[in-house]
């Protein structure tokens, strides 16, 4: 028996606030063709009597072009189904509105952190029975990658692209500073020592010209430091926030100490001088920041804007008391997923297309174009040998590590993360002590979780599901 919340109820909550006029919003901001033209070709194309599937995806430019190649290969492989690739901005929220309105696309490309919210809201079809019909099994994925596909004991998503977060460093800057480019820092103490040697200021010391490690850059994962200090920020078993854990407070104190060394009056104008991240003005590529946490896609920027740039890749450093183990590194796994929305017209045809994208040759085509590892457990020798990212082995090491982690699997994760980002900025600006900042965040985050659990109980679903639909499933990178 299907006991999930009704889509009518889902729709009421999804339409709150700025999305109240869902029809108008969809007309103005819904799926569109990509600027690079790959959407135009399919959006206007006919299925020639075939079942036509609408596939909403967030990727544009080279990432979108790569997935369009996979779509084209599927369309050419048979004559029964035709897939249209449609670029969709703010895909997390717009997809939810479409599902609530009873007119969803057939396949949606989401971020992995969207899955718990969508699954708990009854917005997805489970794949447990459907996927095996088309030859898919969870064991097909790399060990760490499997964690993002399931929620509450059910399989909800296939992985379209996957990456892990590692330390990227400027080998030339290392050599110039007297550091060994072949020995990246493995501990926080080593990272701090390297940062001190890499720091370069104006003659009077009043202006930063180059820094070693700079916490706010790029600022996409302000919450991950606790894991490298031996902790975490969420306990799924108890549905408890752990923002004020000793490990997380120590991690924030480390960040605050760096902020004191660099001084806010210098670091603020320094950061404001950074160029567009996705151009040749990227602060890592220009040499302003010598070490950065990033995913494998950074290699695409290097290839596009600085092909001679000499970079190294290593697992990110660990804090005091945590073992630095290259064979079992700590690292975040960050993925994109494909899901089938509840209410879609052709679930089996949708699953057939998704299964095609999971074939080894298709997964490797997409991964290579994105400069990422394949999410699959098995890869070809040629894929690894010819991979455009020189640090691909590091990312695969994280994929297979028992100490790899994924974003907290709770429907309130977006709220928790947004609050975390804001709180970390205050700590970085030295406006609040780490202990006080994390204590306040703990109270607010636990409030999000408790209210969500209470709402779930009142609806008769039981358990701690975390979060209301309207504020917890929006798009954006973790």
C-alpha positions in Angstrom: 0.0 0.0 0.0 1.3 3.5 -0.9 1.3 5.6 2.3 3.2 8.5 1.0 1.8 12.1 1.3 -0.6 13.1 -1.5 0.7 15.2 -4.3 -2.2 17.6 -3.6 -0.7 18.2 -0.1 2.7 18.4 -1.6 1.5 21.1 -4.1 0.0 23.3 -1.4 3.4 23.5 0.4 5.5 23.8 -2.7 3.5 26.8 -3.9 4.0 28.9 -0.8 5.8 32.2 -1.1 7.5 33.3 -4.3 6.1 30.2 -6.2 2.5 30.9 -5.4 1.9 31.8 -9.0 3.3 28.6 -10.2 1.9 28.8 -13.7 3.3 32.3 -14.3 6.6 31.3 -12.8 6.8 28.2 -14.9 6.0 30.1 -18.1 8.7 32.7 -17.4 11.5 30.6 -15.8 10.7 26.9 -16.7 12.6 24.6 -19.1 14.3 26.3 -22.0 16.9 25.6 -24.6 20.5 26.0 -23.7 22.5 28.9 -25.1 24.9 26.5 -26.7 22.0 25.2 -28.8 21.9 21.7 -27.6 18.3 22.1 -26.3 17.0 23.8 -29.4 17.7 20.8 -31.6 15.6 18.5 -29.5 13.0 20.9 -28.2 11.8 21.5 -31.7 12.4 17.9 -32.8 9.7 15.4 -33.3 9.6 11.9 -32.0 8.6 10.4 -35.4 5.8 8.4 -33.8 7.9 7.4 -30.9 7.2 7.9 -27.2 8.7 11.3 -26.4 10.3 11.8 -23.0 11.0 15.2 -21.5 14.3 15.2 -19.6 14.9 18.2 -17.4 18.6 18.9 -16.5 20.6 21.7 -14.9 23.7 21.3 -17.1 24.6 23.8 -19.7 27.8 24.6 -21.8 30.3 21.7 -22.0 28.5 19.7 -19.3 25.2 20.0 -21.1 26.8 19.2 -24.4 28.2 16.0 -23.0 24.9 14.8 -21.8 23.3 15.8 -25.1 25.7 13.3 -26.7 24.5 10.6 -24.4 20.9 11.5 -25.3 21.6 11.5 -29.0 23.2 8.1 -28.6 20.1 6.7 -26.9 17.8 8.2 -29.5 19.9 6.6 -32.3 20.0 3.2 -30.5 16.4 2.4 -31.0 13.2 3.6 -32.7 10.6 3.4 -29.8 11.6 6.3 -27.5 12.8 9.8 -28.2 14.3 11.9 -25.4 14.3 15.7 -25.4 17.0 17.4 -23.3 15.6 20.6 -21.7 17.8 22.9 -19.6 16.0 24.0 -16.4 17.1 26.7 -14.1 16.4 26.3 -10.3 15.7 22.7 -11.1 15.0 21.5 -7.6 12.1 23.9 -6.9 10.7 24.0 -10.4 10.6 20.2 -10.7 8.7 20.0 -7.4 6.1 22.5 -8.6 5.7 20.5 -11.8 5.2 17.3 -9.9 2.7 18.9 -7.5 0.8 20.3 -10.5 0.4 16.9 -12.0 2.5 17.7 -15.1 6.0 16.5 -14.3 8.8 15.7 -16.8 9.7 12.1 -17.4 13.2 12.2 -16.1 14.9 14.9 -13.8 18.6 15.5 -13.2 18.9 16.6 -9.6 21.6 16.9 -7.0 22.0 14.0 -4.6 21.0 16.1 -1.6 17.6 16.7 -3.2 16.8 13.0 -2.9 15.8 12.7 0.8 13.3 15.6 0.5 11.8 14.4 -2.7 11.5 10.8 -1.5 9.9 11.8 1.9 7.5 14.1 0.1 6.3 11.3 -2.2 7.6 13.1 -5.3 9.6 10.2 -6.7 9.1 6.7 -8.0 11.2 4.1 -6.1 13.6 2.1 -8.4 13.8 -1.1 -6.3 11.7 -3.1 -8.7 11.9 -1.0 -11.8 15.7 -0.7 -12.1 16.5 -4.4 -12.0 14.2 -5.0 -15.0 16.6 -3.0 -17.0 19.8 -4.7 -15.7 20.7 -2.1 -13.0 21.9 -3.1 -9.5 23.2 -0.9 -6.7 26.4 -3.0 -6.7 27.2 -1.4 -10.1 28.3 1.8 -8.3 31.5 2.5 -6.6 31.2 1.8 -2.8 31.0 5.4 -1.6 28.7 6.5 -4.5 26.0 3.9 -3.5 25.2 6.0 -0.4 23.5 8.8 -2.3 21.1 6.5 -4.2 19.1 5.2 -1.3 17.0 6.7 1.5 15.1 5.0 4.3 15.8 1.6 2.9 14.6 2.3 -0.7 16.4 3.0 -3.9 15.4 6.3 -5.5 18.1 7.6 -7.9 20.7 6.6 -10.5 24.0 8.5 -10.5 24.6 10.5 -13.6 27.9 12.1 -12.6 30.0 11.9 -9.4 33.0 13.7 -7.9 34.7 13.9 -4.6 36.2 17.0 -2.9 40.0 17.1 -2.5 42.9 19.5 -2.1 44.1 21.1 -5.3 47.4 22.9 -5.0 49.7 25.1 -7.2 52.9 23.0 -7.7 54.9 26.0 -9.0 54.0 28.1 -6.0 55.0 25.3 -3.8 58.4 25.1 -5.4 58.9 28.8 -5.3 58.1 28.8 -1.6 60.7 26.0 -0.9 58.0 23.3 -0.4 58.2 19.9 -2.1 55.5 19.8 -4.8 55.4 16.0 -4.5 54.6 16.1 -0.7 51.3 18.0 -0.3 50.2 18.6 3.3 48.5 15.6 5.0 47.7 17.2 8.3 46.2 20.6 9.3 49.5 21.4 11.0 51.4 20.8 7.7 48.7 22.8 5.8 49.2 25.8 8.1 52.9 25.6 7.8 52.7 25.5 4.0 50.2 28.4 4.1 52.7 30.5 6.1 55.4 29.9 3.5 53.1 30.6 0.6 51.8 33.9 2.1 52.9 36.9 0.1 52.1 40.5 1.0 52.9 44.0 -0.3 56.2 45.5 0.9 54.4 47.3 3.8 52.4 44.2 4.7 49.2 46.0 4.3 47.9 44.1 1.3 47.6 40.4 0.6 49.0 39.3 -2.8 48.9 35.5 -2.4 47.6 33.2 0.3 48.2 29.6 0.9 44.8 28.1 2.0 41.9 30.5 2.1 38.7 29.0 3.7 36.1 31.2 2.0 37.3 30.1 -1.5 35.2 28.9 -3.1 32.9 28.7 -0.1 30.7 26.0 -1.5 31.3 23.5 1.4 31.6 25.7 4.5 30.4 22.8 6.6 32.8 20.0 5.8 35.7 20.8 8.1 34.2 18.9 11.0 34.6 15.6 9.2 38.4 16.2 8.7 38.6 16.9 12.5 37.1 13.5 13.2 33.5 14.6 13.6 30.3 15.2 11.7 27.5 17.7 11.8 24.4 15.5 11.8 23.4 12.2 13.5 20.9 10.4 11.3 20.1 7.8 13.9 18.9 10.3 16.4 17.9 13.0 13.9 20.2 15.4 15.8 22.2 18.3 14.6 25.9 18.3 15.8 26.9 21.8 14.9 28.2 22.4 18.5 30.2 19.2 18.7 33.7 19.5 20.0 35.1 18.5 16.6 33.2 21.1 14.7 34.1 23.8 17.2 37.8 22.9 16.9 37.5 23.1 13.1 35.9 26.5 13.4 38.6 27.7 15.8 41.2 26.6 13.2 39.4 28.7 10.6 39.2 31.7 13.0 42.9 31.5 13.7 43.6 31.7 10.0 41.3 34.7 9.8 43.3 36.4 12.6 46.6 35.7 10.8 45.3 37.2 7.5 43.3 40.0 9.2 39.8 40.9 8.0 40.9 44.3 6.9 43.3 42.6 4.4 41.3 39.5 3.5 38.1 41.3 2.6 39.5 43.5 -0.2 41.7 40.6 -1.3 38.6 38.4 -1.8 36.7 41.2 -3.4 39.4 41.4 -6.1 38.8 37.8 -7.3 37.5 37.5 -10.8 34.7 35.3 -12.1 35.3 31.8 -10.9 34.5 30.2 -14.2 36.9 32.2 -16.3 40.6 32.7 -16.6 40.3 35.2 -13.7 39.7 32.3 -11.3 41.9 33.1 -8.1 43.4 29.6 -8.1 44.4 29.8 -11.8 45.8 33.4 -11.4 47.9 32.3 -8.5 46.2 34.4 -5.8 45.2 31.3 -3.8 47.8 28.5 -3.8 45.6 25.7 -2.2 41.9 25.1 -2.6 39.2 22.5 -1.9 37.5 21.5 -5.1 36.1 18.7 -7.1 37.5 17.0 -10.3 35.6 19.5 -12.6 38.3 22.1 -11.7 40.5 20.3 -14.3 38.1 21.5 -17.0 38.8 25.1 -16.0 42.5 24.4 -16.2 42.2 22.9 -19.6 40.0 25.7 -20.9 41.9 28.7 -19.5 45.4 27.7 -18.3 46.5 24.4 -20.0 50.1 24.9 -18.8 49.0 25.3 -15.1 50.9 22.8 -13.0 48.6 21.5 -10.3 48.6 18.7 -7.8 45.8 16.8 -6.1 45.6 15.2 -2.7 43.1 14.2 -0.1 42.4 17.2 2.1 44.3 17.4 5.4 43.1 15.9 8.7 43.1 17.6 12.1 44.9 16.7 15.4 44.2 13.2 16.6 42.9 12.0 13.2 45.1 9.6 11.2 46.3 10.6 7.8 45.8 7.5 5.8 46.3 7.8 2.0 44.8 4.4 1.5 41.6 5.3 3.4 41.2 9.1 3.0 38.5 11.4 4.3 36.5 13.2 1.7 33.1 14.4 0.6 31.4 12.6 -2.3 29.3 15.0 -4.4 27.0 13.6 -7.1 24.3 14.4 -9.6 21.5 12.0 -10.0 18.7 11.0 -12.3 15.2 10.3 -10.9 11.7 9.4 -12.2 9.1 11.8 -10.7 5.8 10.4 -9.4 3.1 11.0 -12.0 5.4 10.8 -15.0 3.7 9.4 -18.1 6.0 6.6 -19.1 8.0 5.3 -16.1 9.3 2.2 -17.9 10.5 4.2 -20.9 12.1 6.6 -18.5 13.9 3.8 -16.7 15.1 2.4 -20.1 16.7 5.7 -20.9 18.3 6.0 -17.4 19.6 2.5 -17.7 21.2 3.4 -21.0 23.1 6.3 -19.3 24.5 3.9 -16.8 26.2 1.7 -19.4 29.9 1.8 -18.9 30.7 3.5 -22.2 28.1 6.2 -21.6 29.1 6.8 -18.0 32.7 7.1 -19.1 31.8 9.4 -21.9 30.0 11.8 -19.6 32.6 11.5 -16.8 35.6 12.3 -19.1 33.8 15.3 -20.5 33.1 16.6 -17.0 36.7 15.6 -15.8 35.1 13.4 -13.2 35.6 9.7 -12.2 33.0 7.3 -13.5 30.5 6.6 -10.7 30.6 2.9 -11.6 32.6 0.2 -9.7 34.1 -1.1 -13.0 36.0 1.2 -15.4 38.0 0.6 -18.5 41.8 0.8 -18.4 41.7 3.4 -21.2 39.3 5.7 -19.3 41.7 6.0 -16.4 44.9 6.1 -18.5 43.6 8.8 -20.8 41.7 10.8 -18.2 42.0 14.6 -18.5 42.3 15.1 -14.7 45.8 14.2 -13.4 44.4 13.6 -9.9 41.7 11.1 -10.9 43.4 8.4 -8.8 42.9 10.6 -5.7 39.2 10.9 -6.4 38.8 7.2 -6.9 40.6 6.7 -3.6 37.9 8.7 -1.9 35.2 6.8 -3.7 36.5 3.6 -2.2 37.2 4.9 1.3 35.3 3.8 4.4 35.9 7.4 5.6 34.2 9.1 2.7 31.0 10.9 3.6 28.0 12.4 1.8 25.9 15.5 2.6 23.6 14.9 5.6 20.5 13.0 4.3 17.7 15.0 5.8 15.0 17.1 4.2 16.1 20.2 6.1 19.6 20.0 4.7 19.2 23.1 2.5 18.0 25.1 5.5 20.8 23.8 7.7 23.4 24.4 5.1 22.3 28.0 4.3 22.4 28.8 8.0 25.8 27.1 8.3 27.1 29.3 5.4 25.9 32.5 7.0 27.2 31.5 10.5 30.6 30.6 9.1 30.9 34.0 7.5 30.5 35.7 10.9 33.2 33.5 12.3 35.5 34.3 9.4 35.0 38.0 9.9 35.8 37.5 13.6 32.4 38.9 14.6 31.5 35.9 16.7 33.5 33.3 18.6 33.4 29.7 17.2 31.8 28.3 20.3 29.1 30.9 20.5 28.4 30.8 16.7 28.1 27.0 16.7 25.9 27.0 19.9 23.5 29.3 18.2 23.5 27.3 15.0 22.9 24.1 17.0 19.7 25.5 18.5 18.4 26.7 15.1 19.3 23.6 13.2 17.8 21.3 15.8 14.7 23.5 15.6 14.5 22.8 11.8 14.8 19.0 12.5 12.3 19.0 15.4 9.6 20.9 13.6 10.0 18.7 10.6 9.7 15.5 12.7 6.7 16.9 14.5 5.0 17.7 11.2 5.7 14.2 9.9 4.1 12.7 13.0 1.1 14.9 12.7 0.7 13.7 9.1 0.8 10.2 10.4 4.0 9.2 8.6 5.9 8.6 11.8 9.7 8.8 12.3 11.9 11.8 11.8 11.8 12.9 8.2 13.3 16.4 8.6 11.8 19.4 6.9 8.9 20.9 5.1 8.7 20.6 1.4 8.8 24.2 0.5 12.1 25.1 2.0 14.1 21.9 1.8 14.4 20.7 -1.7 15.6 23.7 -3.7 18.4 23.4 -6.3 22.0 24.5 -5.9 25.4 22.7 -5.2 26.1 21.3 -1.8 
